[in-house]
Amino acid sequence: MKIDVVSTPRLLPVRFEDALCVVIDVLRATTTIVTALAHGASEVRPCITAAEARRRAKSGDNISFLLGGERRGLRIPGFHLGNSPLEYLDSSKMSGRVIYFSTTNGTPALRQAFRGSARPVYLAALVNLSAASAAVAKAAANKALKRILLVCAGRYGQPSLEDFYCAGLMAQRLQSEFTESGIFPELSDAAVSAAEYSRMNREKPLAVLAASEHGRYLKDIGFAADLEYASQVDKYEIVPYFDGKRIII
């Protein structure tokens, strides 16, 4: 078993059927999706473009839906919701809804990970870190897979500090989960680097998010509260996964 951290989807090979993938987008897509599902959304359908989201919602057989997503951090014009997790806390609004969701980095990373692995892709963030780690370790062991890819969504094709930090924490937890089961996984150089950075900053998640390039940008455009929310480790115990069509718990 090998645990690898992929710092940006650009580094993924074309095919990797032997791997179980986890997509991490702390600021903010995976944090927001976990929040939406935790507050009653029935499923989230990741879309690459705003036009795709509108088209799929229009052909959704009269299901109750919301359009959510962002471009450059701001709500897409005409959409019901943006990409702030704070917009998804109202259970009366979320309950039973299908959310067609399109973001700059997170939703393309999910689609790419599924296309390359041809198996369900797990979603992780700081807010569901332990639950996601336990579920991924169990799934990988049960399927006797050779490797786990912790895929950081990054930002505009470049690595992002907050995703790297979360991936490092998850690599440590996965290593512990496997070791307890008598499996001794190998960590790639990237996973070792991420784990070491996360170990040095274990007690400072908000500081890490605030120091990141994307964190600074979100603060500048009025979303400082999102950083505080996304820095809450283990706020939720749910583990979403993407089956190629929809994201469900």
C-alpha positions in Angstrom: 0.0 0.0 0.0 1.3 3.4 -0.9 0.0 6.8 0.1 0.7 9.7 -2.2 -0.1 13.4 -2.2 -0.9 14.9 -5.6 -0.4 18.6 -5.1 -2.4 19.6 -8.2 -4.7 17.6 -10.6 -2.3 18.6 -13.3 0.1 15.9 -12.0 -2.4 13.1 -12.3 -1.6 10.5 -15.0 -4.3 9.7 -17.5 -5.3 6.4 -15.9 -4.9 5.1 -12.4 -7.4 2.3 -11.9 -5.3 0.7 -9.1 -5.8 3.7 -6.9 -8.5 5.1 -4.5 -8.7 8.8 -4.9 -9.6 11.5 -2.3 -10.2 15.0 -3.5 -9.4 17.8 -1.0 -10.5 21.4 -1.6 -10.5 23.1 1.8 -11.2 26.6 0.5 -13.8 25.8 -0.3 -15.6 23.2 -2.4 -15.2 20.0 -0.3 -15.9 22.0 2.9 -19.0 23.4 1.3 -20.2 20.0 -0.1 -19.8 18.3 3.3 -21.7 21.2 4.9 -24.6 21.0 2.3 -25.0 17.3 2.8 -24.8 17.5 6.6 -27.6 20.0 6.5 -30.0 17.9 4.5 -29.1 18.2 0.8 -29.9 14.9 -0.9 -27.0 15.0 -3.3 -24.6 17.3 -5.1 -23.9 17.0 -8.8 -20.6 18.5 -9.7 -20.4 20.4 -13.0 -17.5 21.8 -14.9 -19.2 25.0 -16.2 -22.1 27.2 -15.1 -23.8 26.4 -18.4 -23.6 22.6 -17.7 -25.1 23.2 -14.2 -28.0 25.2 -15.7 -28.6 22.6 -18.5 -28.6 19.6 -16.1 -30.9 21.4 -13.7 -33.3 22.3 -16.5 -33.5 18.6 -17.6 -33.8 17.3 -14.0 -37.4 15.9 -14.2 -38.9 18.5 -11.9 -36.7 17.6 -9.0 -36.2 20.3 -6.3 -32.8 21.8 -6.9 -30.5 24.7 -6.2 -27.7 26.1 -8.3 -24.5 26.7 -6.4 -21.0 27.7 -7.4 -18.4 30.5 -7.9 -16.0 32.1 -10.3 -13.1 34.0 -8.8 -14.6 33.3 -5.4 -17.9 35.0 -6.1 -21.3 33.6 -6.7 -22.1 32.9 -10.3 -24.6 35.4 -11.6 -28.1 33.9 -11.5 -27.2 31.1 -9.1 -29.0 30.6 -5.8 -25.8 30.1 -3.8 -22.1 30.7 -4.0 -19.3 28.6 -2.6 -19.3 29.8 0.9 -20.1 26.9 3.3 -22.0 29.5 5.5 -24.6 29.7 2.7 -25.4 26.0 3.1 -26.2 25.9 6.9 -30.0 26.5 6.5 -31.5 23.0 6.8 -34.9 24.3 5.7 -33.3 25.4 2.5 -31.1 22.4 2.0 -33.5 19.6 2.9 -34.1 17.2 0.1 -32.6 19.5 -2.5 -30.3 18.4 -5.3 -27.5 20.9 -5.8 -25.9 21.5 -9.2 -22.5 22.8 -8.2 -19.7 24.3 -10.3 -16.5 25.7 -8.9 -13.2 26.8 -10.4 -11.0 24.1 -8.9 -13.0 21.5 -6.8 -15.5 20.2 -9.3 -13.1 19.7 -12.2 -10.7 17.9 -9.8 -13.6 15.5 -8.8 -14.5 14.7 -12.3 -10.9 14.2 -13.3 -10.2 11.9 -10.4 -13.2 9.7 -11.2 -12.4 9.6 -14.9 -8.9 8.4 -14.2 -9.7 5.9 -11.4 -13.1 4.7 -12.7 -14.1 4.1 -9.1 -15.9 6.2 -6.4 -13.9 9.3 -5.3 -14.0 10.4 -1.6 -14.3 14.0 -0.5 -12.2 15.3 2.4 -11.7 18.6 4.2 -10.6 19.6 7.7 -14.2 19.6 8.8 -14.6 15.8 8.2 -10.9 14.8 8.4 -11.1 11.8 10.8 -14.3 10.3 9.4 -12.9 10.5 5.9 -9.6 9.0 6.9 -11.3 6.1 8.6 -13.6 5.4 5.6 -10.8 5.7 3.0 -8.6 3.3 5.0 -11.4 0.8 5.3 -12.4 1.0 1.6 -8.8 0.7 0.4 -8.1 -2.3 2.6 -11.3 -4.1 1.6 -10.6 -3.6 -2.1 -6.9 -4.6 -1.7 -5.9 -1.5 -3.7 -2.2 -0.7 -4.2 -2.3 3.0 -3.5 -4.3 6.0 -2.2 -4.0 9.3 -4.0 -4.8 12.4 -1.9 -5.6 14.8 -4.7 -5.3 18.5 -3.8 -7.6 20.6 -5.9 -5.2 23.5 -5.7 -5.8 26.9 -7.3 -5.7 27.6 -11.0 -3.5 24.6 -11.6 -1.0 25.5 -8.9 -0.6 23.8 -5.5 -2.3 25.4 -2.5 -1.0 25.5 1.1 -4.4 24.7 2.8 -5.0 21.5 0.7 -1.4 20.4 1.2 -1.8 20.8 4.9 -5.1 18.8 5.0 -3.5 16.1 2.9 -0.6 15.9 5.3 -2.9 15.5 8.3 -4.9 12.8 6.4 -1.7 10.9 5.4 -0.8 10.7 9.1 -4.2 9.4 10.0 -4.2 6.9 7.2 -0.9 5.6 8.3 -2.1 5.2 11.8 -5.3 3.4 10.6 -3.4 1.0 8.5 -0.7 0.3 11.1 -3.4 -0.6 13.7 -4.6 -3.2 11.1 -1.1 -4.7 10.6 -0.6 -2.9 7.3 2.5 -0.7 6.9 2.0 1.7 4.1 4.7 3.5 2.2 4.5 7.3 2.0 5.7 9.0 -1.2 8.1 11.9 -0.9 5.2 14.3 -1.4 3.2 12.6 1.4 6.2 12.7 3.8 6.6 16.4 3.0 2.9 17.2 3.6 2.8 15.1 6.8 5.9 16.9 8.2 4.5 20.3 7.4 1.1 19.4 8.9 2.9 17.9 12.0 4.7 21.2 12.6 1.4 23.2 12.3 -1.0 20.7 13.7 -2.5 23.1 16.3 -2.7 26.0 13.9 -5.2 25.2 11.1 -6.7 28.8 11.0 -3.2 30.3 10.8 -2.4 28.0 7.9 -5.5 28.9 6.0 -5.0 32.6 6.7 -1.4 32.4 5.4 -2.3 30.7 2.2 -2.6 32.6 -1.0 -6.2 31.7 -1.5 -7.0 32.4 2.1 -5.6 35.9 1.7 -7.7 36.4 -1.4 -10.9 35.2 0.2 -10.3 37.6 3.1 -9.8 40.5 0.7 -13.1 39.8 -1.1 -15.1 39.6 2.2 -15.0 35.9 3.1 -12.8 35.9 6.2 -15.5 34.0 8.1 -15.2 31.1 5.7 -11.6 30.6 6.8 -12.7 30.2 10.4 -15.4 27.8 9.4 -13.2 25.7 7.2 -10.5 25.5 9.8 -12.7 23.5 12.2 -11.2 20.0 12.4 -13.7 17.1 12.7 -16.8 19.3 12.8 -18.7 16.6 10.9 -18.7 12.8 10.8 -20.1 12.4 7.3 -18.1 11.1 4.3 -19.3 12.0 0.9 -18.2 10.2 -2.3 -18.7 10.9 -5.9 -19.9 7.9 -8.0 -19.4 9.6 -11.4 -22.8 11.2 -11.5 -23.6 12.5 -8.0 -22.0 13.1 -4.6 -23.9 11.4 -1.7 -23.1 10.4 1.8 
